[in-house]
């Protein structure tokens, strides 16, 4: 069993979730945080079943996630 960090973003029209540390694109969505988290977990499970354990990016374990605002010109 692998520990996966999942980012859940709140948008004006709902929530979007995606995992960190996986190869490929995995996204979930929902009308609430819980729905987006569950949908993302389901998408991760499907991704693993489809592509195997090679999808894990084992090169660098993500210890923590920090979100910062930045201005870009």
N, C-alpha and C positions, 0 to 999 in steps of 0.2 A: 504494500500500500504506500502510495506517495502523497506527500502533503503538497497541496497546490494553493497558491495565493490567487484570489479572484478579485478583480476590480469591478465595482458596481458604480456606474455613473447615473446621476439623476438628471433627466432632461425635461423640458416642458411637456413632452408628450409621453413620458414613461421612463423606464429604467433600462439600461443596457449593461450587461456583464461580460467580462472576458478574463480568461486565465493568463497568468504570467508563467513563463518557463516551459511552454509547449511549442513544438514546431508545427506550423500550419495555422490556419485561422479557425478559431472557435469563438462563437458569440451566442449569448442568450439575451432574452428581453422579457419584459413584463410590465404590468401596470403598477407594481409595487416592488420594493426591494426584495421581498421574499420570493415573489414570482420570478424576478430576473435571476436571483441566485439559484433557485431550483432549475430553471430552464438552462442556465449555464452549466450546472452540474450534470444535467442530462446530456447536454451537448458534449461535454468532456468525456463522459462515459462512452457515448457513441463514437467519438473520435478515437479513443483508445481501442475499442472493439474493431474499428475499421482499419486502423493503421498499426496497431501493436504498440508495444512499450518503447519502440524507437523514437516516438514523438517527444519523449522527455528530453529537455535540454539539460544534460547532466554536467555541462562544462562549468557552470557557475550557479550555486544555490542562492536563491534570493532570500536574504535574511530579513529585510524590512523594505517597506515601500513608503516613500515620502512624496507628497504632492506639493508642488510649489508653483506660484504664479510668476510669470515672467513677461516682460514687454518685448515685443519683437518689431523692429522697424521694417 
